[in-house]
């Protein structure tokens, strides 16, 4: 997948994604199998967050990563 297409989806939906309770980060990165994807970091289990994400993001590969609570140090 072309990272340009993923970046366009990220830019278009980032505010909506970050507004979902439990989402703590959004980035373009590589999945575990090396495929370019939209990576969404979650505070809660991904299966609790994914139903609330904008459907438009699934035009590109999406990987939800449970990273837990993010706190400033």
JODA-V68231 format. One record per pair of residues at least 12 apart in sequence whose C-alpha atoms are under 6 Angstrom apart, sorted by the first residue. I is the first residue (numbers start at 0). GAP is how many residues later the second one is. D is the distance in Angstrom with one decimal. If there is no record, write none. Layout:
<<I:GAP:D> <I:GAP:D>>
This chain:
<<0:35:5.9> <21:20:5.4> <21:21:4.9> <21:22:5.5> <22:18:5.9> <22:19:4.5> <23:17:5.5> <23:18:5.4> <24:15:5.6> <24:16:4.7> <25:13:5.8> <25:14:4.7> <26:12:5.2> <36:24:4.9> <36:25:5.4> <37:24:4.7> <38:23:5.9> <38:24:4.9> <38:25:5.9> <39:24:4.8> <40:23:5.9> <40:24:4.8> <40:25:5.9> <40:26:5.9> <41:23:6.0> <41:24:4.8> <41:25:5.7> <42:24:5.9> <42:25:4.0> <42:26:5.0> <44:21:6.0> <45:18:5.9>>
